[in-house]
Amino acid sequence: MDSRYDPQTIEAKWQNRWQDNRLFNVIEEPDQKKYYLLEMFPYPSGKIHMGHVRNYTIGDVVARYKRMRGFNVLHPMGWDAFGMPAENAAIANDTHPAKWTYENIDAMRAQLKRLGFSYDWGRELATCRPEYYRWEQWLFLKMVERGMAYRKESYVNWCEPCQTVLANEQVEAGLCWRCGKAVRQKKLWQWFFKITDFAEDLLVHCDTLPGWPDKVTTMQRNWIGKSVGAEIRFPVAESEAVISVFTTRQDTVFGATFMCLAPEHPLVPKLAAGTDQESSVTAFVERISLQDRSTKAIENYEKEGVFTGSYCINPMNGRRMPIYTANFALMEYGTGAVMSVPAHDQRDFDFAHKYGLPVIVVVNPQDDELDGDTMTVAYTGDGTMVNSGDFNGLGNRDAMDIIAAFMDKNGIGKKTISFRLRDWGISRQRYWGAPIPMIHCDSCGIVPVPEADLPIVLPEDADLLEGGRSPLPVLTAFSKARCPGCGRDDARRETDTMDTFVESSWYFERYCSPRCDTAMFDTRAVDYWMPVDQYIGGVEHAILHLLYSRYFTRVLESLGLVTFKEPFTRLLTQGMVCKETTACAEHGFLFPEQVAEDGDARRTCRQCGQPVAIGRVEKMSKSKKNVIDPNILLDEYGADTTRLFCLFAAPPERDLEWSEQGVEGSFRFLQRVWRLAERWLPLLDDGESNPSDIQDLNQPFRELYRKTHATIKRVTQDIEDRFHFNTVISAVMELVNAMQAIDESDSDGQGNRTMRFALETTVLLLSPIVPHFCEELWEALGHAESILLSRWPRFDDAATVKKEVEVVVQVNGKLRSRFAAALDTDDKTLEQQALADERIVRFIDGKPVKKVITIKNKLVNIVI
């Protein structure tokens, strides 16, 4: 082997060899246990960043490890290529989305290959290709047939800069998840998936995902948001209309003194029409539509509303209640209508005081009597029913079921369950997405495209309109269609495209048979590979992608296409890659390469020479410019050092703080192992890698043998139990230190065999982490086959037990000798062995021994 570790040469060599031998390509092997390892595939909207590198390195280590444990490992890669991320990036770079996407796929694929990831590239897919989204369109038609997909006019989240609708899950604190601009409410016709049909099932099965982090299942439970209560119907006065309300406090219905509707509620304009309040209501609704309508934001708003000019009737006591539209009422909760009980809800109490509305107490606390006219805060606790007709005197909790039964019997309400989860709006008014396979006909209405006509291909040569608007509505070649029902040739194709999260909700099934052209996937392949055994990605996808994927799998199961409900058995959410920010007064945030550092660690801006301010450590982001280009690391240190640092700096689930010193330290460690192998290889030419008799070994080699088995055990357990690769690397480093401490001159044939065993074990244990480096050392050790085809080393539990210890001997506190002793030797025997040691005898030289201090298994200190 070469005396110098040259990562660029070594990595290119082994990447070519892996590719030539198709080492990562797999097929179904019914007699072999499978392991499906998958990382969330990337948007091809730019170059690979360090977050990608960390995510995919974690996955690659697991894939390689499982393969060495004898599993048939599926480890594919592809591209989440449709949707706003890619389209917005293309617009920002003044190019066509298709050109931008395909060029980035080529560049990112090359980067991933350079990092040595063990992907089966024969299964590569891109969601923007017709052969992929054809089956998405087919499934859409099946969902329409089954009533799982439908179209309706409703208020939706509208992002003006992105010119498209957003699902509730894509609005974060009132801002667009992609561009970060404020989202408003807008009324549009939209296509929806009935995810609410599976709300209960999605919720219940959160308890059957033990391989998922608790924080993710908790986030999903909260988003689904199950509430048990009652639906109560309030007739609108002088009208046939009825307002349905969901409440968890039906015990307080007698205290309802006014009604509040969400500004988006369809009854609001109808109730105000023709009244003196019409213009005020219209202005209020318009103003509120421009506000952040997230639950978190509304909690901080001052509660306000406008009287609609109409009244409803409390069905329990006949009270005439004014109807308001209020900013705190949300269409996404319950029915969008709030039965307001100011005596027992603080928000309603504040609203009532602001607008001079009555406060009626219907629950008194134990041994107290409240007065609505003098209350300063709402009473929200339990107590005894008052002012509630026949229900007076009941405990309010006992009254809940009794009141619900009464309402059900009298046709004015019923006990029910409500979910926060709303149907998934999947229409997007953007160009770069999968076309929705429906046709609008003036005679037949909306009709599905015949399956034989699929795919409806997105024209990739169409240019975006001004402002990035979709050209599809005005592109006659696309939008004009013949009605499959009546044959009219002036029908219009649906020009909305599907939400990008539709593509990512089933790609893991498609990987099982990506070239299947007769169905969404080959069911036999899916039956073998699915579900995914280990899924890896960011916690930011806890609600969007992960919830939608669980829902989509249920759709496929209900259609008989798969036999399972949960797509991912285990989930690992890795932490972020973080780095300090740097900025100067003139140029703002600076990229790392724009910062100069002198010998005194003083940093200055390379552009203007001014001092640089060091900011806090934050997630790497292009906007803060605290990013590291992986290509720079690959050019300077190689892929293996980059991988090693990403794994050693922090456990996978924790944030990783970038450190140049950490990268250099990782590179130095590989050089140490390289030099260790170079030093010992000339002595290890007999090919034997285990001593024939452990008892014949001298003490350093006996300890090395024990240490090697102990390291195999620790590394295996840390990978299997926790994926804590940082402690895995630390354990191997300790083994390397033990090997380095042994001098070649102390070795013999049995010692050489022990060293070969330790060195081969080190290479095998490191091979999933730094594969190119280990392939080279494995070959230098005389092995012809790739190390990936080797079996993971096994440990002998008995051999891990420490039977001997090294005892240090001091004379007057100074180190004078060492000797081996049996574990847990008693103090008297240790003292005798120390005093009999030849070196100690010379140092004492006949002087009287005043005292002997012993520390079991560690030290003997002789005081003379």
C-alpha positions in Angstrom: 0.0 0.0 0.0 1.1 3.6 -0.6 2.8 5.3 2.3 0.5 8.4 1.9 -3.2 8.4 2.4 -4.6 9.9 -0.9 -8.4 10.1 -0.5 -9.2 11.5 -4.0 -7.4 8.6 -5.8 -8.7 5.9 -3.5 -12.3 7.2 -3.6 -12.4 7.4 -7.4 -11.0 3.9 -7.6 -13.6 2.3 -5.4 -16.5 4.2 -6.7 -15.7 3.1 -10.2 -15.2 -0.5 -9.0 -18.6 -0.5 -7.2 -20.3 0.8 -10.3 -18.6 -1.6 -12.6 -19.6 -4.6 -10.4 -23.2 -3.2 -9.8 -22.6 -3.9 -6.1 -25.6 -2.0 -4.9 -28.2 -3.3 -7.3 -30.7 -5.7 -5.6 -33.6 -7.8 -6.6 -36.3 -9.6 -4.5 -34.8 -12.7 -2.8 -37.7 -14.6 -1.2 -35.4 -16.8 0.9 -33.4 -13.8 2.2 -34.6 -11.4 4.9 -35.1 -7.9 3.5 -34.3 -4.5 4.9 -35.7 -1.4 3.2 -33.6 1.7 4.2 -34.8 5.0 2.8 -33.9 8.7 3.3 -36.4 11.4 2.3 -35.6 12.2 -1.3 -34.4 15.8 -2.1 -35.9 18.7 -4.1 -33.6 19.3 -7.1 -33.7 23.0 -6.5 -29.9 23.5 -6.1 -26.8 21.8 -5.0 -26.5 19.2 -2.2 -26.0 20.9 1.1 -24.5 19.7 4.4 -28.0 18.8 5.7 -28.3 16.4 2.8 -24.8 15.0 3.4 -25.5 14.3 7.1 -29.0 12.7 6.4 -27.7 10.5 3.6 -24.5 9.5 5.5 -26.6 8.3 8.4 -28.7 6.2 6.0 -25.8 4.8 4.1 -24.1 3.6 7.3 -27.2 1.7 8.3 -27.7 0.3 4.8 -24.1 -1.0 4.6 -24.2 -2.3 8.2 -27.4 -4.2 7.5 -26.0 -5.7 4.3 -23.0 -7.0 6.3 -25.4 -8.5 8.8 -26.9 -10.6 5.9 -29.9 -8.6 4.9 -31.1 -8.0 1.4 -30.9 -4.2 1.5 -33.0 -1.9 -0.7 -31.4 1.6 -0.6 -32.8 3.7 -3.5 -32.6 7.4 -4.4 -34.7 9.7 -6.6 -35.9 13.3 -6.9 -39.0 15.1 -5.5 -38.9 17.2 -8.7 -42.3 18.9 -9.0 -43.8 21.7 -7.1 -43.1 25.2 -5.8 -39.5 24.6 -4.5 -38.1 23.7 -7.9 -40.3 26.3 -9.7 -39.5 29.2 -7.5 -35.8 28.4 -7.7 -36.1 28.3 -11.5 -37.9 31.7 -11.6 -35.3 33.2 -9.3 -32.5 32.0 -11.7 -34.4 33.1 -14.8 -34.7 29.7 -16.4 -37.3 27.2 -17.3 -38.4 24.9 -14.4 -37.8 21.8 -16.6 -34.3 22.8 -17.6 -33.5 23.9 -14.1 -34.8 20.7 -12.6 -33.0 18.3 -15.0 -29.7 20.1 -14.8 -29.8 20.1 -11.0 -30.7 16.4 -11.0 -27.5 15.7 -13.0 -25.4 17.8 -10.7 -26.8 16.5 -7.5 -26.5 12.9 -8.7 -22.8 13.4 -9.4 -22.4 14.9 -5.9 -24.1 11.9 -4.2 -22.1 9.4 -6.2 -18.9 11.3 -5.1 -19.9 10.8 -1.5 -19.9 7.0 -2.0 -23.5 6.3 -1.0 -24.6 2.8 -1.7 -27.7 3.6 -3.8 -29.2 1.3 -6.3 -29.2 3.8 -9.1 -31.1 1.4 -11.3 -34.2 2.4 -9.3 -33.7 6.1 -9.7 -36.9 8.1 -10.4 -38.0 11.7 -10.8 -41.5 12.6 -9.9 -41.7 15.1 -12.8 -41.5 12.3 -15.4 -44.8 11.2 -17.1 -44.0 7.6 -16.4 -44.2 8.4 -12.7 -47.1 10.9 -12.5 -49.2 8.8 -14.9 -50.0 6.5 -12.0 -50.7 9.3 -9.7 -53.3 10.5 -12.2 -54.7 7.0 -12.4 -55.1 6.9 -8.6 -56.8 10.3 -8.7 -59.4 8.8 -11.0 -59.9 5.8 -8.7 -60.3 8.2 -5.8 -62.9 10.2 -7.6 -64.8 7.0 -8.5 -64.9 6.1 -4.8 -65.8 9.5 -3.5 -62.4 10.0 -1.9 -61.7 13.1 -4.0 -64.1 15.9 -4.7 -64.3 19.5 -5.9 -65.9 22.4 -4.0 -65.7 26.1 -3.6 -64.3 27.2 -0.4 -62.0 29.7 1.3 -58.4 28.6 0.9 -55.0 29.8 2.0 -53.7 31.9 -0.9 -50.1 33.0 -1.3 -49.9 36.0 -3.6 -46.2 35.9 -4.4 -46.4 32.1 -5.2 -49.8 32.6 -7.0 -51.2 29.4 -5.5 -53.3 27.8 -2.8 -51.6 26.2 0.2 -52.9 23.4 2.4 -53.4 24.2 6.1 -50.3 22.2 6.8 -48.3 24.4 4.5 -49.1 27.6 6.4 -46.6 28.2 9.2 -47.5 31.1 11.6 -49.5 32.7 8.8 -46.7 32.6 6.3 -46.1 30.5 3.2 -43.9 27.5 3.9 -41.8 28.2 0.8 -41.5 32.0 0.3 -42.2 33.2 3.9 -44.8 35.8 2.8 -48.1 36.4 4.4 -51.0 34.2 3.4 -54.6 35.5 2.9 -58.0 33.8 2.6 -59.4 33.6 -0.9 -62.5 31.8 -2.2 -61.8 29.3 -5.0 -63.0 26.1 -6.6 -60.5 23.4 -5.4 -60.0 19.6 -5.5 -59.8 17.9 -2.1 -58.8 14.5 -0.8 -61.0 13.2 2.0 -58.3 12.6 4.5 -60.9 13.1 7.2 -62.4 9.7 6.3 -59.3 8.2 7.9 -58.9 10.7 10.8 -59.8 8.2 13.6 -57.6 5.5 12.0 -54.6 7.8 11.6 -55.0 8.8 15.2 -55.4 5.3 16.7 -52.4 4.0 14.8 -50.2 6.7 16.3 -50.0 4.3 19.2 -48.8 1.5 17.0 -45.6 3.3 15.8 -43.1 2.4 18.6 -40.3 3.0 16.2 -41.2 6.6 15.7 -40.0 9.5 18.0 -42.6 10.5 20.5 -42.4 14.1 19.4 -43.5 13.2 15.9 -46.5 11.1 16.9 -47.5 13.8 19.4 -47.4 16.4 16.7 -49.6 14.2 14.5 -52.1 13.6 17.3 -52.4 17.3 18.0 -52.8 18.1 14.3 -55.6 15.5 13.9 -57.1 17.0 17.0 -59.9 14.7 18.2 -62.5 16.4 20.5 -65.6 14.7 22.0 -68.6 16.9 22.5 -72.0 17.7 20.9 -73.4 19.2 17.7 -76.2 21.7 18.5 -78.4 23.3 15.8 -79.4 26.9 16.3 -82.2 28.1 13.9 -81.7 31.5 12.3 -84.5 33.9 13.2 -86.9 34.7 10.4 -85.1 32.2 8.1 -84.9 28.6 7.1 -81.2 28.5 7.8 -79.7 26.6 10.7 -76.3 27.1 12.3 -74.6 24.0 13.4 -72.2 24.3 16.3 -69.7 21.9 17.8 -68.9 22.3 21.4 -67.2 20.3 24.1 -69.2 22.2 26.8 -72.9 21.3 26.0 -73.4 21.7 29.8 -73.2 25.5 29.3 -75.7 25.8 26.4 -78.2 27.6 28.6 -75.6 30.4 29.1 -75.0 31.0 25.4 -76.0 34.7 24.8 -74.5 35.3 21.3 -73.1 33.4 18.3 -69.8 34.0 16.5 -69.1 32.8 13.0 -65.7 32.6 11.3 -65.3 35.5 8.7 -64.9 32.7 6.1 -68.2 31.0 7.1 -70.5 30.8 4.0 -73.5 32.1 6.0 -71.8 35.4 6.9 -72.6 37.3 3.7 -76.1 35.8 3.5 -76.9 36.9 7.1 -75.7 40.4 6.5 -77.3 40.8 3.0 -79.9 43.6 3.0 -79.2 44.7 6.6 -77.6 47.9 7.8 -74.6 45.9 8.8 -73.8 44.6 5.2 -71.0 47.1 4.4 -69.4 46.8 7.8 -69.4 43.0 7.6 -67.9 43.0 4.1 -65.2 45.4 5.2 -64.4 43.3 8.3 -64.3 40.0 6.4 -61.9 41.6 3.8 -59.6 43.0 6.5 -59.5 39.7 8.4 -58.7 37.8 5.2 -55.4 39.6 5.1 -54.4 38.6 8.6 -52.5 35.6 9.9 -55.3 33.1 10.6 -53.2 30.5 12.4 -54.4 29.4 15.8 -51.2 30.6 17.4 -51.5 34.1 15.9 -55.2 34.4 16.8 -54.4 33.7 20.4 -52.4 37.0 20.5 -54.9 39.2 18.7 -57.4 41.5 20.4 -60.8 39.8 20.1 -63.0 41.7 17.7 -66.1 41.2 15.6 -69.0 42.8 13.8 -72.7 42.2 14.3 -74.2 40.6 11.1 -77.6 42.1 11.6 -79.2 38.7 12.1 -80.2 36.6 15.1 -80.4 32.9 16.0 -82.5 31.0 18.5 -81.0 29.0 21.4 -82.9 25.7 21.0 -82.7 24.9 24.7 -84.3 28.1 26.1 -85.6 30.1 23.1 -83.2 33.0 23.8 -82.8 35.3 20.8 -79.0 35.6 20.2 -77.2 38.1 18.0 -74.9 36.6 15.4 -71.4 38.1 15.1 -68.6 37.4 12.8 -65.4 37.4 14.9 -61.7 37.1 14.3 -61.2 34.3 16.8 -63.7 31.9 15.1 -61.9 29.5 12.8 -63.4 27.4 9.9 -60.8 24.8 10.6 -62.2 24.1 14.1 -65.6 22.4 14.5 -68.1 24.0 12.1 -66.7 27.5 12.0 -69.4 28.6 14.4 -68.9 29.3 18.1 -71.7 29.1 20.7 -70.5 31.9 23.0 -70.9 31.5 26.7 -69.2 34.5 28.3 -69.7 33.4 32.0 -67.6 30.2 31.4 -65.1 31.0 28.6 -62.6 33.8 29.0 -62.4 34.7 25.3 -66.2 35.0 25.1 -66.2 37.0 28.4 -63.8 39.5 27.0 -65.8 39.8 23.8 -69.1 40.2 25.7 -67.7 43.0 27.8 -66.3 44.8 24.8 -69.6 44.7 22.9 -72.0 45.0 25.9 -73.4 41.5 25.6 -75.1 39.7 28.6 -73.3 37.3 30.9 -75.4 34.5 32.3 -74.0 32.0 34.9 -75.1 28.4 34.4 -72.4 26.6 36.5 -71.8 27.6 40.1 -68.7 26.5 41.9 -69.1 24.4 45.1 -70.3 26.5 48.0 -70.4 29.7 46.0 -72.9 31.7 43.8 -71.7 33.7 40.9 -73.3 36.9 39.5 -72.8 37.6 35.8 -73.1 41.3 36.4 -70.2 41.4 38.8 -67.9 38.7 37.5 -64.4 40.0 36.5 -63.2 36.8 34.9 -65.0 33.8 33.4 -65.4 30.7 35.6 -64.2 27.6 33.7 -64.2 25.0 36.5 -66.7 22.4 37.4 -69.7 22.8 39.7 -73.5 22.7 39.9 -75.9 23.6 37.1 -78.1 26.7 37.6 -80.3 28.7 35.2 -80.6 25.6 33.1 -84.2 24.6 33.4 -84.8 20.9 34.2 -81.0 20.3 34.5 -80.6 22.6 37.6 -78.9 20.9 40.5 -77.0 18.4 38.4 -73.2 18.3 38.4 -72.1 19.9 35.2 -70.0 16.8 34.1 -72.9 14.5 34.8 -75.2 16.8 32.8 -73.1 16.6 29.6 -74.4 13.2 28.5 -77.9 13.9 29.8 -78.2 17.1 27.8 -76.7 15.5 24.7 -79.3 12.7 24.9 -82.1 15.3 25.4 -81.0 17.2 22.3 -80.8 14.0 20.3 -84.3 12.9 21.4 -85.8 16.3 20.5 -83.9 16.7 17.1 -81.9 19.8 18.1 -78.5 18.2 18.5 -76.5 15.0 19.2 -73.4 13.7 20.9 -70.5 13.7 18.3 -66.8 13.8 17.7 -64.9 16.6 15.8 -61.5 16.6 14.4 -59.2 19.5 13.8 -58.0 17.7 10.6 -59.5 19.1 7.4 -59.7 17.5 4.0 -56.5 18.0 2.0 -56.8 20.7 -0.7 -54.5 19.5 -3.5 -55.2 22.0 -6.3 -52.3 24.3 -7.1 -52.5 27.2 -9.6 -48.9 26.6 -10.7 -47.4 25.2 -13.9 -44.7 22.8 -12.6 -46.8 20.0 -11.3 -48.8 16.9 -12.3 -51.9 17.8 -14.3 -55.2 16.9 -12.7 -56.9 14.4 -15.1 -60.4 16.0 -15.3 -62.3 17.8 -18.1 -64.9 20.6 -17.8 -67.8 20.3 -20.3 -70.7 22.7 -20.6 -73.0 19.8 -21.3 -71.7 17.0 -19.0 -70.1 19.0 -16.2 -66.9 17.8 -14.8 -65.9 14.3 -16.2 -62.8 12.2 -15.7 -60.2 11.6 -18.4 -60.5 8.0 -19.8 -57.7 5.8 -18.3 -56.6 5.0 -21.9 -55.6 8.7 -22.3 -53.2 8.7 -19.4 -50.8 10.2 -18.8 -52.0 13.8 -19.3 -48.6 15.1 -20.0 -47.4 18.5 -18.8 -46.0 20.5 -21.8 -42.4 21.0 -20.7 -41.8 23.6 -23.5 -44.4 26.1 -22.2 -43.0 29.4 -20.9 -44.2 30.8 -17.6 -46.3 34.0 -17.8 -45.4 37.3 -16.1 -44.9 37.0 -12.4 -44.4 33.2 -12.7 -48.1 32.6 -13.4 -49.0 29.3 -15.0 -49.4 29.3 -18.8 -51.7 26.2 -18.7 -55.0 28.2 -18.7 -54.1 30.1 -21.8 -52.2 27.3 -23.6 -54.8 26.1 -26.1 -52.8 23.1 -27.1 -53.1 21.9 -23.5 -56.4 23.3 -22.2 -58.7 22.5 -25.1 -60.1 19.0 -25.0 -62.8 16.8 -26.3 -65.4 15.7 -23.8 -65.2 11.9 -23.3 -68.9 11.9 -22.5 -70.7 13.8 -25.3 -67.9 14.4 -27.7 -68.0 18.2 -27.6 -64.7 19.6 -28.8 -64.9 22.8 -26.9 -64.4 21.2 -23.5 -61.7 22.5 -21.2 -59.0 20.5 -19.4 -58.4 21.1 -15.7 -55.5 23.5 -15.5 -54.7 23.3 -11.8 -51.9 20.9 -10.9 -51.5 18.6 -7.9 -49.8 19.6 -4.7 -46.2 18.4 -4.7 -46.9 16.4 -1.5 -49.0 14.1 -3.6 -45.9 12.9 -5.4 -44.0 12.3 -2.2 -46.8 10.3 -0.6 -46.2 7.1 -2.5 -42.7 7.3 -4.1 -41.5 4.7 -1.6 -43.9 2.1 -3.1 -42.8 3.0 -6.6 -39.1 2.3 -5.7 -40.0 -1.3 -5.3 -40.6 -1.6 -9.1 -39.8 1.7 -10.7 -39.9 0.4 -14.3 -43.3 -1.2 -14.0 -45.4 0.2 -16.9 -48.7 -1.7 -16.3 -49.5 -0.5 -12.8 -48.5 1.9 -10.0 -46.2 -0.8 -8.9 -45.7 -4.6 -9.0 -47.6 -5.8 -6.0 -45.3 -8.8 -5.6 -42.3 -6.5 -5.3 -44.2 -4.2 -2.8 -45.3 -7.3 -0.8 -41.6 -8.2 -0.5 -40.0 -4.8 0.2 -42.7 -2.8 2.0 -43.1 -1.4 4.6 -39.9 0.7 4.8 -37.9 -0.7 7.7 -36.1 2.6 8.5 -37.0 6.0 7.3 -34.7 9.0 7.8 -35.5 12.7 7.5 -36.1 16.0 9.2 -38.7 16.6 11.9 -40.0 19.5 9.9 -41.9 16.9 7.8 -43.8 15.5 10.9 -47.1 16.8 9.8 -47.0 17.4 6.0 -45.1 14.6 4.3 -45.4 12.0 7.0 -49.1 12.4 7.7 -49.9 12.5 4.0 -47.8 9.4 3.4 -49.7 7.5 6.1 -53.0 8.7 4.6 -52.0 7.7 1.0 -51.0 4.2 2.2 -54.5 3.8 3.7 -56.1 4.8 0.4 -54.0 2.2 -1.4 -55.0 -0.4 1.2 -58.7 0.4 0.8 -58.3 0.0 -2.9 -56.7 -3.4 -2.4 -53.3 -2.4 -3.8 -51.3 -3.0 -0.6 -51.9 -5.1 2.5 -50.5 -2.7 5.1 -51.6 0.6 6.5 -48.3 2.1 7.9 -45.6 2.8 5.3 -42.7 3.3 7.7 -41.8 0.9 10.6 -39.1 3.0 12.2 -38.4 6.7 11.8 -35.3 8.7 12.6 -35.5 12.5 12.6 -32.0 13.8 12.4 -30.9 17.1 13.8 -29.9 20.1 11.8 -26.4 21.1 10.8 -25.6 24.5 12.4 -22.8 27.0 12.1 -22.1 30.4 13.6 -23.0 33.4 11.4 -20.6 36.1 10.4 -21.3 39.7 9.3 -19.7 43.0 8.7 -21.3 46.4 8.9 -21.0 47.1 5.2 -21.9 43.8 3.5 -24.1 42.2 6.1 -24.0 38.4 6.4 -20.8 36.8 4.9 -20.0 33.4 3.5 -17.2 31.6 5.3 -14.8 32.1 2.4 -15.5 35.9 2.6 -13.9 36.0 6.1 -10.2 36.4 6.7 -8.5 35.4 9.9 -5.1 36.6 11.0 -2.7 35.0 13.5 -4.4 36.6 16.5 -7.8 35.0 15.5 -9.0 38.4 14.5 -11.5 38.1 11.7 -12.1 40.7 8.9 -14.2 41.0 5.8 -12.2 40.1 2.7 -14.2 42.6 0.7 -13.8 45.8 2.8 -11.3 44.9 5.6 -13.7 45.8 8.4 -14.0 43.7 11.5 -16.4 40.8 11.4 -19.0 40.2 14.0 -19.5 36.6 15.1 -23.2 35.8 15.5 -24.9 32.9 17.2 -24.8 29.3 16.0 -27.8 28.7 13.8 -29.1 26.2 11.2 -27.1 26.5 8.0 -29.1 28.6 5.5 -28.4 30.4 2.3 -30.1 33.6 3.7 -27.7 33.7 6.6 -24.7 32.6 4.4 -23.4 30.3 7.2 -23.2 27.4 4.8 -20.3 25.1 3.8 -20.2 23.8 0.3 -19.7 20.0 0.5 -17.6 20.2 -2.7 -15.0 22.2 -0.8 -14.7 19.4 1.8 -14.6 16.7 -0.9 -11.8 18.5 -2.7 -9.7 19.1 0.4 -10.4 16.1 2.6 -12.4 13.6 0.6 -15.7 11.9 1.1 -14.7 9.6 4.0 -13.5 12.5 6.2 -16.7 14.4 5.5 -18.8 11.3 6.4 -16.7 10.6 9.5 -17.1 14.2 10.8 -20.9 14.2 10.2 -21.2 11.1 12.3 -18.7 11.8 15.1 -19.7 15.3 16.0 -23.1 14.5 17.5 -25.7 11.7 17.8 -28.0 11.6 14.8 -31.1 13.1 16.5 -29.1 16.1 17.9 -28.1 19.2 16.0 -24.5 19.1 14.7 -22.4 22.2 15.1 -20.0 22.8 12.3 -16.3 22.7 13.3 -13.3 23.1 11.0 -11.2 21.6 13.8 -13.5 18.6 13.9 -13.1 18.0 10.2 -9.3 18.2 10.5 -9.4 15.9 13.5 -11.4 13.3 11.5 -8.8 13.5 8.7 -6.0 13.0 11.2 -7.6 9.9 12.7 -7.8 8.3 9.2 -4.2 9.1 8.7 -3.3 7.5 12.1 -5.1 4.3 11.1 -3.4 4.4 7.7 0.0 4.7 9.3 -0.8 1.9 11.8 -1.7 -0.5 9.0 1.4 0.5 7.0 3.6 -0.2 10.1 2.2 -3.6 10.8 1.4 -5.0 7.4 4.9 -6.4 6.7 4.5 -8.6 9.8 1.0 -9.9 8.9 1.8 -11.8 5.7 0.7 -15.2 6.9 -2.9 -14.4 6.5 -4.0 -15.8 9.9 -6.2 -13.4 11.9 -6.7 -15.2 15.2 -4.2 -16.5 17.7 -4.3 -20.3 18.1 -4.0 -20.2 21.9 -4.9 -17.1 23.9 -3.0 -18.2 26.9 0.3 -18.2 24.9 -0.1 -14.4 24.3 1.9 -12.0 26.3 -0.1 -9.5 28.4 -0.4 -6.6 25.8 -1.7 -8.9 23.1 -4.1 -10.8 25.5 -5.5 -7.4 26.4 -5.7 -6.4 22.7 -7.6 -9.6 22.0 -10.1 -8.8 24.8 -10.4 -5.2 23.7 -11.1 -6.2 20.2 -14.0 -8.5 21.2 -15.3 -5.8 23.6 -15.2 -3.2 20.8 -17.2 -5.5 18.4 -19.8 -5.9 21.1 -20.1 -2.2 21.9 -20.1 -1.1 18.3 -22.8 -3.6 17.4 -25.0 -2.7 20.3 -24.7 1.1 19.7 -25.7 0.6 16.0 -28.5 -1.8 16.7 -30.0 0.0 19.7 -29.5 3.7 19.1 -27.7 4.5 15.8 -25.3 6.4 18.0 -22.5 6.5 15.5 -20.5 9.0 17.6 -20.0 6.4 20.3 -19.3 3.8 17.7 -16.4 5.9 16.3 -15.2 6.6 19.8 -15.0 2.9 20.6 -13.0 2.2 17.5 -10.7 5.1 18.3 -10.0 3.5 21.7 -9.2 0.2 20.0 -6.8 2.0 17.6 -5.1 3.6 20.6 -4.6 0.2 22.1 -3.1 -1.1 18.9 -0.7 1.9 18.6 0.6 1.4 22.1 2.0 -2.0 21.2 5.6 -2.1 19.8 6.3 -4.4 16.8 9.4 -5.7 18.6 7.3 -7.2 21.3 5.4 -9.3 18.9 5.8 -12.9 17.8 3.7 -15.2 15.5 0.8 -15.3 17.9 1.0 -11.6 18.5 1.0 -10.9 14.8 -2.1 -12.9 14.4 -3.8 -11.0 17.2 -2.8 -7.7 15.6 -4.2 -8.8 12.3 -7.4 -9.8 14.0 -7.6 -6.3 15.7 -6.7 -4.5 12.5 -9.2 -6.4 10.3 -11.8 -5.8 12.9 -11.1 -2.1 12.9 -11.4 -2.0 9.2 -14.7 -4.0 9.2 -16.2 -1.8 12.0 -15.3 1.4 10.2 -16.3 0.2 6.7 -20.0 1.4 6.8 -18.7 4.9 7.9 -15.6 5.4 5.7 -16.1 2.8 3.0 -13.5 3.8 0.4 -10.7 4.0 3.0 -11.7 0.6 4.4 -11.9 -1.0 1.0 -8.3 0.1 0.3 -7.0 -1.3 3.6 -9.1 -4.5 3.2 -7.4 -5.1 -0.2 -4.0 -4.3 1.3 -4.7 -7.0 4.0 -5.0 -9.5 1.1 -8.7 -9.8 0.5 -9.9 -10.0 -3.1 -13.6 -9.3 -2.6 -15.2 -6.0 -1.6 -15.4 -5.5 2.1 -19.2 -5.0 1.7 -19.5 -8.7 0.8 -17.8 -9.6 4.2 -19.8 -10.5 7.2 -20.0 -8.2 10.2 -17.6 -9.4 12.9 -18.9 -11.5 15.8 -17.8 -11.2 19.4 -17.1 -13.8 21.9 -18.9 -12.7 25.1 -16.5 -14.7 27.3 -13.5 -13.0 25.6 -14.8 -9.5 26.5 -14.4 -10.2 30.2 -11.3 -8.6 31.7 -9.3 -11.3 33.5 -6.1 -9.4 34.0 -5.3 -5.8 34.8 -2.1 -3.8 34.5 -1.1 -2.5 38.0 1.1 0.6 38.2 3.8 0.6 40.8 5.1 3.9 42.3 7.9 4.6 44.7 7.3 7.7 46.7 4.6 8.7 44.2 6.8 8.3 41.1 6.1 5.7 38.4 8.8 3.0 38.6 7.2 -0.2 37.1 4.1 -2.1 35.9 3.0 -5.7 36.2 0.1 -7.8 35.2 -2.2 -9.2 37.9 -5.4 -11.2 38.0 -8.5 -9.1 38.2 -9.6 -8.3 41.8 -6.3 -9.6 43.3 -6.4 -8.9 47.1 -4.3 -6.0 48.5 -1.8 -8.3 50.3 -0.9 -10.2 47.1 -0.5 -7.0 45.1 1.8 -5.7 47.8 3.9 -8.9 47.6 4.1 -8.8 43.8 5.1 -5.2 43.8 7.9 -5.6 46.4 9.2 -8.6 44.5 9.4 -6.7 41.2 13.0 -6.5 40.0 12.9 -2.8 39.2 11.3 -2.0 42.5 13.9 -4.0 44.4 16.6 -1.9 42.7 14.8 1.4 43.5 14.3 0.5 47.2 17.9 -0.7 47.5 17.5 -2.1 51.0 15.8 1.0 52.4 13.1 0.4 55.0 9.5 0.5 53.7 7.4 2.9 55.8 4.0 2.2 54.2 2.4 0.5 51.2 -0.8 2.0 49.7 -2.8 -0.2 47.3 -5.8 0.6 45.0 -7.4 -2.5 43.8 -6.9 -3.3 40.1 -4.9 -0.1 39.6 -1.9 0.9 41.7 0.6 0.1 44.4 2.5 3.0 46.0 5.5 2.2 48.2 6.7 4.9 50.6 10.3 4.6 51.8 
